[in-house]
Amino acid sequence: MRSIAIMNQKGGVGKTTTAVNVSAALAAAGAKVCLIDLDHQSNATAHLGLEQEGKYDSIYDVLVGKRPLQAARKQVSENLWLVPSHGDMSSAELQLAGVVGREMILRDRLAADDMKFDFVLIDCPPSLGIVTLNALTAADEVIVPVQAQFFGIQGLVNLIDTIEMVAERVNNRLILRGVVLCIYDGQTRLAMEATEEIGAFFGSGQKRHTAWSNAQLFQTKIRRNIKLAEAPGHGQSIFDYDAGSNGAEDYRRLAEEIMQQTRSTG
C-alpha cells in the first residue's frame, strides 16, 4: 500500500481538487483507493457527493472518538472509498492537544483497518497543526500542489522544512514525492519562470536532504479549467462530470505518473 498526503498550508492551490481527482483516476485504473478527508471544511467530502453534516461517523470520530476507520469509511464509487469529514473537525486540534501519542492516532487506525488498499490518499487541512501531523505520521509520501507564482514557491520552502522535521523525529519513512503545478496557464511568463525556478530548486537539493532527495516536479501540469471548478458543485469527480475535459485528461495523466513511480528514498 502507498499512503500519500496531499498538502499545502496555502489554500486555493488545488489541493482538494487534486486529492479527489487523483483518487478517482487511480480507482478508475483499477486500484483500490481510500481517500481520507482531514479538512474541517469538508470540501473533499462534498466533492464526492456526501453531505458535510450527515448523520454518519467521520474522521472526527476516528481521531477524537476512538472509532475504527472502517466505521467511518463509505464506498462512493467502484474501487473508491471515502472517510468523510464534517464541521466538528474544527475543534479536533484543541481536543487532541492533551492526548498522549496524539500525532500517531491516524497511523494506528490505518494499521488496524480490516481492508487493505493499493492507495490511501489524505487530503490535509491548509495548516500545520496536530491534524496535519497525523497525516504526515501516517503517510509514506507527500505530494504538494502549488500554483506557478512567487508566493507558492516561497511557501514550498517552509513546507519542506516541516516534512524534514517529521521525517527526522517521527516518521523516517516519509519522503516528499513531488510537486504538481495546478491552475496552470502555460501562456504566461510568470508560469514559465516559476516552473523553471521550482525545477532548479529541486536540482539543487539532490542528495543533500534525505526526505526530498528524490523529489521531482511532476511532468503533468493541471491546466486552468472551468470544468474542474464546476464539478464539486455537482458532487462529482471531474471524470463523472466531464470525462472529456482538459481537467480530466490532466488528472488521468498525473495518476499514471504516480502509478509508474517506485518507492525510493535515494
N, C-alpha and C positions, 0 to 999 in steps of 0.2 A: 504494500500500500504506500502511495505517495500522499503525504499531507502537506498542503500548501496554504500559507497565509497570504491573503491579498490585502495589502495595507498601504496606506499613506496618511500621514497625520493632517494633510491638507484636504479639505472637502472639494467637491466639484471637479475632480480629475478623472472620473470614470471608474472609480474603484468598484462600486457595487455593480455597475453595468458589466464590468469585466468579470467579476466573480460569478454572476448569474449566467452570462452567455458563454463563458468558457466551460462552466459546469454543464450547461445544456449541450454544448458541442461535443464534449467528451462523452456524455451519455448517448448522444445520437450516433457516435462512432462505435458504440458497443461496450464502453467502460461502465463499471458500476460506480456511481458517484454519489457522495453525500455533501451537500452544501450546508454549512453552519452559519447562521446569521447572528453575529455578536453585536451588531449595532442597535442601540436603543431606538433609533429612528425606524427600524424595521423595514428598510427600503427593499432589501432582497426578498423578504417575506411577501411584501405587496407585489413585487415584480413578478413573482411566480404564482400570484393569484390567491394567496391566503389572506384572510382578514387580519389586520395588525392587532386587533384587540379581541381575537376569537377566544372561545372557551376551550382551550387546549393547553397542555403542558408546552413550555417553551424553553429556550436556552437559559432563561432566568431560573426556572425550576430545577434545571440541571446544575447550575453553578451555585445557587443560593439555597435551593430547597432540597438538594441531595437526591434528586430524581435521576434514574438511569437515563442514558442518552436515548435508548430505544423507546422510552415512554413519550419522548417529545418528537421523535422523528416521524415525518409524514412523507409518503410517496406522492410526488407531484406529476410524474410522467414516467415513461418506460426508462428504467436504469437510473432514475434521478430521485433522490430523497432530499428533503429539507428539514433541518432543525430550526424552527422559526424563532423569531424574537418578538417582543412587544414592549410597550412603554415602561413596564416595570424594570427593564434593564437600566433605566436612567439612575436607579438607586443602588445598583449592584456594586459599584465601586465602594460606596460607603459601607454597605453591609458586609463586604468581603474584607474590609480593611483590617479587622482584628482576627481574622481566621488563620490559624496555623496552616502553612502549606498552601495558601490561597492561590499562588501562581501555578500550581500543579493540578488543580481540580479538573480542568478540561482534559489534560493529558491522561489522567487516571480514568475518567469516564470513557474516553475513547478506547483505552486498553481493555476495559471491562465490557465493551459493547459486544452484543451477540451476533452482529452482522459484519462481515468483512468486505471492505470496499477496495476498488482499484485506486480511487482518488477521494480524498477528503479535502474540500476547499473551505477556507474560513474567511468570511467577509468581516474584516476588523472595523471597529469604530475609528473615526478620524481623531484619535487621541492616543497618548502613550501611557495609559494608566494600567490598573490591575487586570482589566478585562483583556486588553491587547497583550499584556504579558502572558496571560493564559494561552492566547493563540500562539505566541512565539515559543512557549514551552512545549506546546503540543505538536507544533509543526516541524517538519524536516526542511522545508524550503519556504522562501519568501519571494513573491512577485510584487513589484511596485509599479502601479500605473502612474504615469506623470503626464503633464502637458508640456509641450515643447516651448517653454518660456523660462526666463531667468529665475523667477522665484521657485519654479518647480525643481530646478537643478539645485538651488540653494537648500531647499528642504530635504532633498535626497541625501545630502552630506550628513545632516543630523540623524536621519533615519538609519543610515548605515552605521553610525556610531552606536545607536541603540541595538541593532542586530548584533554587532560585535560584542557588546557588553553581555547580552543574553547568551550568546554562544560561548563566551568565556566563563560565565558564572553559573548558568542554569541549564543550558541545553547545548551540549557540544556537538549534536547532530546538525544544528541549524546552519543553513547557508542561504545567502542571497542568490536566488536562481537567475534573476534578471529584472530588467526594467522594460515596460511596454509603453510606447507613446500612444496616448489617446487624444481624441478630439483633434486629430491631426489635419493640418492644412499644408500640404507639401508645396503650395504655390507661394508661400510667404517666406521672406528672407529669414525671419526670426525662427521659423520651424527648422529650416535647413541648418542654421547656425547652432541651434540648440541640439540638434541631432549629432552634429559633429562634436560638440563640446562633451556630450554625455559619452560618446564613443571614446573620446580621448581620455576622459576621466577614468573609465574602467580599464583602459590600456595602461594607465599609469599605476593602477592598483594591483596589477597582476603579480602574484607570488609574494605580496607583502602582507596581506591580511587574509588569514585562513577562511573566515566566513564569507568573503566575497572574492576570493582569488580566481574563481571561475565564473563570476557573474558576467552577464552579457546584456547588450541592448538587443531585444528581440528584433528579428528582421521584419516581422509583421507589424505594421502600424495601423492603428484603428482610426480610420478616416472620420472626419466630422460628417455625421449622417443623421438627418432628421428622424429617420425611422427608429434609430436607437433611442432617441428622446421620447418617441411616442409609445413604444412598446410597454414600458412599465405602467402607463395609464390603463392599459388593457389587460394587465395581469399576465403578460406573456413574455417569453423569451423572444429574441429577435427572430429565431427560426420558426416559431409559431406565428409571429406577427407578420413578417415579410421575409421569407426564406431567400428571395432573390435580390435583396438589397445589398448595398456595399457593406453595411454593418454585419450582415450575416456572413458574407464572404470573408471579411476580415477576421471575425472571431472563429470561423471554421479553420482558417489558416493558422491562427495563433494556437488553437487547440492541437493542431497537427504538429506544430513546433514543440509544444510541451510534451506530447506523447513520444516524440523522437529523442528527447533528452534522456540521458542516463545520469544516475545519481553519482556525483563525484565531488569531493572536497579539495581535489588538487594536491 
